[in-house]
Amino acid sequence: MAEKLIQLRVEEGVKDAADEIFKTQGLTTQTAIKIFLTQVANTGDSPFSNLFTKKEQ
């Protein structure tokens, strides 16, 4: 399977904190992002799906 390179910029403190959390789970940040993207692709659903929709009152 062909792969594509994704590059992104994130604040240093955010990256460092995420690295530490993922490390306790036996993951690298790169692996965690791959898992996230694979899950979204496989399920067709995103944890952001309802984040930006207007709530009915």
N, C-alpha and C positions, 0 to 999 in steps of 0.2 A: 504494500500500500504506500502510495506517495505521501510525503509529509509536507506541510507548509510551515514556514517560520512565522511566529507571532512575536513582535517586540512591543513592549509597553513601558511607559515611565510611571513610576509610583513614588510617593514620598518615602524617603529612606526609613523613617520611623515605622511606617506602615509595613514596609517590606520586612524589616527586622522583626517586628512583632509577629507577623504571619509566619516567618521562617521558624521562629521558636515554637509556635503553636503546632505547626505541621510536624516539626521535629519530634515532639512528644508523641505524635501519632505514627511515627516511623515513615513520614513522607517528606519529600522536598516540596517547595512551593511550586516548582515546575510540574511535578507529578500531580499535585493537588489541582492545578489548573487544567491539566489534561483530563483528569477524572471528571471535573466539573463540566468541561465542554463535551466530553463523551456522553455523560448522563443527559445533558440537554439534547444532544443529537439523537440519542437512542429513545428518549421518552417523548420528544417533541414538546416538552414543557420546560419552562424556565422559572426559577424562584422569583423572578422579577415580573412575571406575567400580570399580576394584579397590583403591582407596586405603584404604577402611574395611572391607574384608572380612577375615575371619580367615584367616590362611594355614594350610594343612594342614602338619603336621609329619611 
